[in-house]
Amino acid sequence: MKMESSACDIEPNRVAEAYRYYQPAFVPAQIEKRLDFIDINEDGLMLLGSSNLTGRIWNGSIWCYSHTELEPKTDNSLTGVLCDSGVCDGMFLPCKDKILIGKDSGVVQLLQLVEGSNNREWGGGGGNSNGSDRLVEAMPWEHSDQKHHLMTLASAGEHDAAVLCLAILPSSGSNAVPRAVSGGADMCIKIWDIEALVTEHTYRPAHSHQVVSLCEAPKGSNSEGLFASCSLDGTALIWDPRQPRPAHLVFEAPGKCGVQAIAWQPQSCAGNLALGLGNGAVHLVDSRKGKKDSTTTKLPVFQRSLHKLSFCPSRSHLLAACADDSVVKVIGLDGNCMNIEYTDDRHEDFVRGLCWETKVGTRLITCGWDHQVFAHIPPSSTLPSPPSITPIDD
């Protein structure tokens, strides 16, 4: 029996961009137990990154959810995609539907959350042998019932070891090129043009040990391109790529204690940096001063190493902290004082991700290696956002 030709049903250009970069249509069967990071965009979409650290193959996955209240299950997700290695950090870009992730393999990857369509047609009003107006084969994700999918726009493997941290750099003007910065276990920092995903600057080595945390400067007239980094070598640096010598030392930890986390206080006249150390203490440093002139405010918060710090965007006197512990704490800043205002121990394993949700009220959303996501509402504080913090001696 002679078979009818189906040439009209197949798109002729198999190297088209949509085929080169598409992610598999199927959602992975499960979410890895260990949730490593969380982010929420202005529309309330939640991004989760998970990694498998105990199996024969160390891989990971990225997941998107429509609400923060949903449990981290595959059935509740908008979509998810499997990664070929663990995923250390990731975030939504300012354009809301694009996502930047950093992998254990040293790859920085740009993805886009796309709403699928089963009615897309290529070409005009011709027909095929089945009587359909569709002239080409459906894209792979259109064979499923998914309404959303994650499509890879670009990826670049320029780090020689795991990408441990990411940050989006502040920019001014509508024509400014969006840029990001990445730091890794290769002691290297790279500045990226996000649109093309190519490096503009590479600082190698940026520190004498792993670069474990990055943060962008608060938006302001002189903050374009500024960011801060910290490392296991015990130092914190402020970077200005516009300068011939871009790095400026602002803090050096006593002894051999590493600086594990860094966050820049928003809406702060003094430009205060919060630093989390390996001994569990949080230091507050005036970023305008160099290391020689700087004194710090210090608060012992944990008995274990700090992992992440995050200031609340709308209430900049609130600082969330997590460590190699199952406890979440929120620190309140009042002048030259720091006090622990909130503590929660619902997690059953290390807390890894912190993110503030300000769309409806002010809530802190956390995730951890216990495969759980919790919402926290810190107590209503009457403390105003301080214009500056007067440092005191240790």
C-alpha positions in Angstrom: 0.0 0.0 0.0 1.4 3.3 -1.0 1.7 5.8 1.9 0.7 9.4 1.3 3.4 12.0 1.6 3.3 14.1 4.8 5.9 16.6 3.6 3.5 19.5 4.2 3.1 18.4 7.9 6.8 18.9 8.7 8.5 22.2 9.2 11.3 22.2 6.6 13.9 24.1 8.7 14.8 21.8 11.6 17.7 24.1 12.7 15.3 27.0 13.4 15.8 28.8 16.7 12.7 27.3 18.3 14.1 23.8 17.8 17.6 24.6 18.8 16.7 26.0 22.2 13.4 24.3 23.3 13.3 22.5 26.6 11.6 19.0 26.8 7.8 19.3 26.8 7.3 17.0 29.7 7.4 18.2 33.3 9.9 16.1 35.4 8.3 13.4 37.4 9.4 14.8 40.7 11.0 17.8 42.4 14.3 17.1 44.1 14.1 17.1 47.8 16.6 19.9 48.5 15.2 23.3 47.6 18.2 25.7 47.1 16.7 29.0 46.2 13.4 30.9 45.8 12.4 34.1 44.1 9.1 36.0 43.5 8.5 38.5 40.7 6.2 41.5 40.7 3.3 39.5 39.3 3.5 37.1 42.3 5.0 34.1 40.3 7.3 32.0 42.4 10.5 30.4 41.2 12.0 27.4 42.9 15.3 25.7 42.3 16.0 22.2 43.5 19.0 19.9 43.4 19.6 16.2 43.9 22.7 15.9 46.1 22.6 12.2 47.1 21.8 10.3 43.9 24.1 8.6 41.5 23.7 11.6 39.2 23.7 15.1 40.7 21.1 17.0 38.7 18.5 19.6 39.4 15.3 21.3 38.2 13.6 24.7 37.9 9.9 25.2 38.8 7.4 28.0 38.4 4.3 28.4 40.5 1.4 30.9 40.2 1.1 31.5 43.9 3.4 31.3 46.9 0.8 29.4 48.9 1.0 26.3 46.7 2.9 23.3 48.0 6.1 22.4 46.1 4.5 19.6 44.1 4.6 18.9 40.4 0.8 18.9 40.2 0.7 22.5 41.5 3.3 23.9 39.3 2.9 26.0 36.1 5.8 24.1 34.6 9.2 22.7 35.4 12.3 21.7 33.5 15.1 19.3 34.2 18.7 20.5 34.4 21.8 18.5 33.7 23.5 19.5 36.9 22.6 21.0 40.3 21.3 24.6 40.4 22.9 26.9 43.0 21.1 30.2 42.3 18.5 31.7 40.1 16.2 34.7 39.9 13.6 36.5 37.8 14.9 39.3 35.6 13.1 42.8 35.7 11.2 41.9 32.6 9.3 39.4 34.8 9.0 36.4 32.4 12.8 35.8 32.0 14.9 33.8 34.4 18.6 33.6 35.0 20.1 30.6 36.7 23.6 29.4 37.6 24.5 25.7 37.6 27.1 23.5 39.3 28.6 22.8 35.9 29.7 26.5 35.6 27.0 27.4 33.1 24.9 30.6 33.3 21.6 30.0 31.5 18.8 32.4 30.4 15.3 31.0 30.2 11.9 32.4 29.3 8.5 31.4 30.8 6.3 31.2 27.7 2.5 30.5 27.6 1.9 27.7 25.2 -0.6 27.8 22.3 -2.1 24.9 20.5 -3.6 27.1 17.8 -0.4 28.6 16.4 -0.3 28.3 12.6 2.7 28.6 10.3 1.8 30.3 7.0 -1.5 31.2 5.4 -4.6 29.5 4.3 -3.3 26.3 2.7 -4.3 22.8 3.9 -2.7 19.5 4.5 -3.7 15.9 3.8 -5.7 15.7 7.1 -7.9 18.7 6.1 -6.2 21.0 8.7 -5.1 24.5 8.1 -1.9 23.8 9.9 1.0 23.6 7.5 3.8 22.4 9.9 4.4 19.9 12.6 3.4 21.0 16.1 6.2 22.2 18.4 7.2 19.5 20.9 5.5 21.3 23.9 2.2 21.7 22.0 1.5 17.9 22.1 1.0 18.1 25.8 -1.6 19.7 28.0 0.8 22.3 29.4 -0.2 25.9 29.3 3.3 27.1 30.1 6.8 25.9 29.3 10.4 27.1 30.0 12.4 27.8 26.8 16.2 28.3 26.9 17.1 31.6 25.2 20.9 31.2 25.7 23.5 29.5 27.8 27.2 30.1 28.4 29.7 27.9 30.3 32.5 30.3 31.1 33.1 29.5 34.8 35.6 26.8 35.5 33.6 25.6 38.5 30.1 25.9 40.0 28.3 29.2 39.7 27.4 29.9 43.4 25.7 33.3 43.2 24.0 35.8 40.9 22.9 39.4 41.1 21.2 41.9 38.7 23.0 45.2 38.4 21.2 48.5 38.8 20.8 50.5 35.6 19.4 53.9 34.6 17.5 54.9 31.5 15.2 53.0 29.3 17.9 52.2 26.8 20.3 50.8 29.3 21.6 47.3 28.6 20.4 44.9 31.3 23.4 43.3 33.0 24.0 40.6 35.6 27.0 39.5 37.6 28.0 35.9 38.6 30.5 34.5 41.1 31.7 31.0 41.4 33.9 28.4 43.1 36.6 29.3 40.6 37.2 32.6 42.5 36.0 34.4 39.4 33.4 37.2 39.0 31.9 37.9 35.6 29.7 40.7 34.4 27.2 39.7 31.7 25.2 41.5 29.0 22.0 39.6 29.6 20.4 40.2 26.2 23.3 38.5 24.3 24.6 36.5 27.4 28.2 37.5 26.7 30.7 38.6 29.3 31.6 42.3 29.4 34.2 42.0 32.2 36.0 39.1 33.9 37.8 39.5 37.2 40.1 36.5 37.7 40.8 36.0 40.5 38.4 38.4 42.2 39.0 36.8 45.6 41.5 34.3 47.0 38.8 31.8 47.8 35.3 30.9 46.5 32.9 33.8 45.8 29.8 32.8 47.7 27.5 35.8 47.7 26.8 38.9 45.6 24.4 41.9 45.9 23.6 44.9 43.8 23.7 48.5 45.1 20.5 50.2 45.9 19.1 52.2 43.0 20.4 55.8 43.0 22.1 58.4 40.9 25.6 57.0 41.4 24.7 53.3 41.8 24.7 52.2 38.1 26.8 49.1 37.8 27.9 48.9 41.4 27.8 45.6 43.3 29.4 44.0 46.3 30.9 40.5 46.8 32.1 38.4 49.7 34.2 35.3 49.9 35.4 32.5 52.1 38.7 34.4 52.2 37.1 36.6 54.8 36.8 39.8 52.8 33.9 41.9 51.4 34.6 44.1 48.3 32.6 46.8 46.5 33.0 46.8 42.7 32.8 49.7 40.3 33.5 48.4 36.7 33.8 52.0 35.5 37.1 52.5 37.5 40.5 51.2 36.4 40.9 49.6 39.8 37.3 48.4 40.3 37.6 46.6 43.7 37.4 48.5 47.0 37.9 46.6 50.3 35.3 47.4 52.9 35.5 44.6 55.4 37.9 41.9 56.6 36.8 39.3 59.0 38.8 38.6 62.1 40.9 35.5 62.2 40.2 33.0 59.4 36.4 33.4 59.4 34.9 33.5 56.0 32.2 35.9 54.9 29.3 33.7 53.8 26.5 36.2 52.9 26.1 39.8 51.9 23.1 42.2 51.5 22.9 45.9 50.7 20.3 47.9 52.7 17.8 49.6 50.4 16.6 53.1 51.0 19.7 53.7 53.1 21.5 57.1 53.0 24.6 55.5 54.5 24.7 52.6 52.1 24.9 50.0 54.8 26.1 46.5 54.0 25.0 43.5 56.1 27.6 40.7 56.3 27.0 37.2 57.6 30.1 35.4 58.9 31.1 31.8 59.3 30.8 32.1 63.1 27.1 33.0 62.9 27.5 36.8 63.5 26.0 39.6 61.4 28.1 42.7 60.9 26.8 46.1 59.6 29.3 48.1 57.7 29.1 51.6 56.1 29.9 51.0 52.5 31.2 54.6 51.9 34.2 53.9 54.1 37.2 51.8 53.4 38.3 49.0 55.6 40.8 51.2 57.6 38.2 53.8 58.5 35.2 51.4 59.0 33.9 50.1 62.3 31.0 47.8 62.5 27.9 47.0 64.5 27.9 43.3 65.3 25.1 40.9 66.5 25.6 37.1 67.2 22.6 35.6 65.5 23.4 31.9 65.0 25.8 29.4 66.4 26.5 28.0 62.9 27.7 29.6 59.7 25.4 32.1 58.0 24.1 31.2 54.6 21.9 34.0 53.3 20.8 37.6 54.2 17.9 39.5 52.6 16.6 43.0 53.4 12.9 43.7 53.0 12.4 46.1 50.0 9.5 47.9 51.5 10.7 47.9 55.2 14.4 48.3 54.9 14.9 48.0 58.7 14.0 44.3 58.5 16.8 41.9 57.7 16.0 38.2 57.2 18.8 35.6 57.9 19.2 31.9 57.6 22.2 29.7 58.4 23.3 26.0 58.4 20.4 25.5 60.7 16.6 24.9 60.5 15.8 28.3 62.1 14.7 31.5 60.3 15.3 34.8 62.0 14.4 38.4 61.2 16.6 41.2 62.6 15.3 44.7 63.3 17.6 47.7 62.8 17.1 50.8 64.9 19.9 53.4 64.7 23.1 51.7 65.8 21.2 48.7 67.4 20.3 45.4 65.9 17.8 43.1 67.6 16.2 39.8 66.7 12.5 40.5 66.2 11.2 37.2 64.8 12.3 33.5 65.0 10.7 30.5 63.4 11.8 26.8 63.5 9.2 25.1 61.4 11.8 23.9 58.9 13.2 20.4 59.6 16.5 20.8 57.7 18.8 23.6 56.6 17.0 26.7 55.3 18.5 27.8 52.0 16.3 30.3 50.3 14.9 33.7 51.5 12.6 36.0 49.5 10.3 38.9 50.5 6.9 39.1 49.0 5.4 42.7 49.1 2.5 42.4 46.6 0.0 41.8 49.4 1.4 43.0 52.7 4.9 42.1 53.8 5.8 38.4 54.0 9.0 36.4 54.1 8.9 33.2 52.0 11.6 30.6 52.8 12.5 27.2 51.4 14.9 24.5 52.6 16.4 21.1 52.2 13.4 19.6 54.0 11.4 20.2 50.7 9.1 22.7 52.4 8.1 26.3 51.6 6.8 28.5 54.5 5.4 32.0 54.7 6.4 34.2 57.6 4.8 37.4 58.8 7.2 39.3 61.1 5.6 41.2 63.9 4.3 44.7 63.0 7.1 47.0 64.0 6.7 50.7 64.7 10.4 51.3 64.0 11.0 53.7 61.1 13.4 52.9 58.3 16.7 54.5 59.6 18.3 57.1 57.4 21.7 55.9 58.5 23.4 53.7 61.1 26.2 55.1 63.3 28.9 52.5 63.5 30.2 51.6 66.9 33.4 49.8 67.9 33.5 46.1 68.3 
